[in-house]
């Protein structure tokens, strides 16, 4: 009987141990495991949410970069257009100044030509008087014949 009594006592001690473990030890362990599983699930859901937030933030950044590129391209096009306009205005001003300079040079050339004609007329009149004086071998009075010399000037 000692084997049977020992076996029965061991079974009773084992049953008490199982009852004690199920009553006092197992509930805190299962609660800790459940809480740990809950924390892991929350962490995974937070990671998924953070991943979605990161994707959304990346998308917003890409949109803002695209908008910034478009804005920079527009500003560059505006600057090029303004520079072209300034070049055209400078060309127009230079053309106007060139036309003014050419007109002034033409006017000055005409004045110089008129002065040269007058000087040439005066020289021709003098030469004509000298020539007539030598032909006639006498002195011709320029003041007496001023009208005749004026007509000669006008014809030349």
C-alpha positions in Angstrom: 0.0 0.0 0.0 2.8 2.3 0.3 3.0 2.8 -3.4 -0.7 3.5 -3.6 -0.8 5.8 -0.6 2.2 7.7 -1.9 0.7 7.9 -5.3 -2.6 9.1 -3.9 -0.8 11.7 -1.7 1.3 12.9 -4.6 -1.9 13.2 -6.7 -3.6 15.2 -3.9 -0.5 17.4 -3.5 -0.4 17.8 -7.3 -4.1 18.7 -7.4 -3.5 21.3 -4.6 -0.6 22.6 -6.5 -2.6 22.9 -9.8 -5.5 24.5 -7.8 -3.1 27.0 -6.1 -1.4 27.7 -9.4 -4.8 28.2 -11.3 -6.2 30.3 -8.5 -3.3 32.6 -7.5 -0.4 32.3 -10.0 -2.0 31.8 -13.4 -4.4 34.8 -13.5 -1.6 37.4 -12.9 0.5 35.6 -15.6 -2.3 35.6 -18.1 -3.1 39.2 -17.3 0.5 40.2 -17.8 0.6 38.2 -21.1 -2.7 39.8 -22.2 -1.4 43.3 -21.3 1.8 42.5 -23.2 -0.1 41.4 -26.3 -2.3 44.5 -26.0 0.8 46.7 -25.9 2.3 44.9 -28.8 -0.9 45.4 -30.8 -1.1 49.1 -29.9 2.6 49.4 -30.9 1.9 47.7 -34.2 -1.1 49.9 -34.9 0.9 53.0 -33.9 3.6 51.9 -36.3 1.1 51.4 -39.1 -0.4 54.9 -38.3 3.0 56.4 -38.3 3.8 54.7 -41.6 0.6 56.1 -43.1 1.4 59.6 -41.6 4.9 59.4 -43.1 3.5 58.5 -46.5 1.1 61.4 -46.3 3.8 63.8 -45.2 6.1 62.6 -48.0 3.2 63.2 -50.5 2.7 66.7 -49.1 6.4 67.4 -49.3 6.4 66.2 -53.0 3.5 68.5 -53.7 5.2 71.4 -52.1 8.4 70.7 -54.0 6.5 70.5 -57.2 4.7 73.8 -56.4 8.1 75.4 -55.5 9.6 74.1 -58.8 6.6 75.5 -60.7 6.9 78.8 -58.9 10.7 79.0 -59.6 10.1 78.2 -63.3 7.4 81.0 -63.4 9.7 83.4 -61.7 12.6 82.5 -64.1 10.3 82.9 -67.1 9.2 86.3 -65.7 12.8 87.4 -65.2 13.7 86.3 -68.7 10.7 88.1 -70.2 11.7 91.3 -68.2 15.3 91.0 -69.3 14.1 90.7 -72.9 11.9 93.7 -72.5 14.7 95.7 -71.0 17.0 94.7 -73.9 14.3 95.7 -76.4 13.8 99.0 -74.7 17.6 99.6 -74.7 17.7 98.8 -78.4 14.9 101.2 -79.1 16.6 103.9 -77.1 19.9 103.2 -78.8 18.1 103.3 -82.2 16.5 106.6 -81.3 19.8 108.1 -80.1 21.5 106.8 -83.3 18.8 108.4 -85.4 19.2 111.7 -83.5 23.0 111.5 -83.9 22.7 110.8 -87.7 20.2 113.6 -88.1 22.5 116.0 -86.2 25.5 114.9 -88.3 23.4 115.3 -91.5 22.4 118.8 -90.4 26.0 119.7 -89.5 27.2 118.3 -92.9 24.6 120.4 -94.7 25.7 123.5 -92.8 29.3 122.7 -93.6 28.4 122.2 -97.3 26.5 125.5 -97.3 29.5 127.2 -95.7 31.8 125.6 -98.2 29.6 126.7 -101.1 29.5 130.3 -99.8 33.3 130.2 -99.5 33.6 128.8 -102.9 31.3 131.4 -104.4 33.3 134.1 -102.7 36.5 132.6 -104.1 35.0 132.3 -107.6 33.8 135.8 -107.5 37.3 137.0 -106.4 38.9 134.9 -109.2 36.4 136.3 -111.7 37.2 139.8 -110.7 40.9 139.1 -111.0 40.4 137.4 -114.3 38.4 140.3 -115.6 40.9 142.7 -114.2 43.7 141.0 -116.1 41.7 140.8 -119.3 40.7 144.4 -119.2 44.1 145.5 -117.9 42.6 148.0 -115.7 41.3 148.1 -112.3 37.7 147.0 -111.6 36.0 148.5 -108.6 34.3 145.8 -106.6 32.0 148.2 -104.8 30.8 149.7 -108.1 30.1 146.3 -109.6 28.7 144.7 -106.4 25.3 144.1 -108.1 27.0 142.3 -111.0 29.1 140.3 -108.6 26.0 139.3 -106.5 24.2 138.0 -109.6 27.3 136.1 -110.5 27.4 134.6 -107.0 23.8 133.6 -107.2 24.3 131.9 -110.5 27.2 129.9 -109.1 
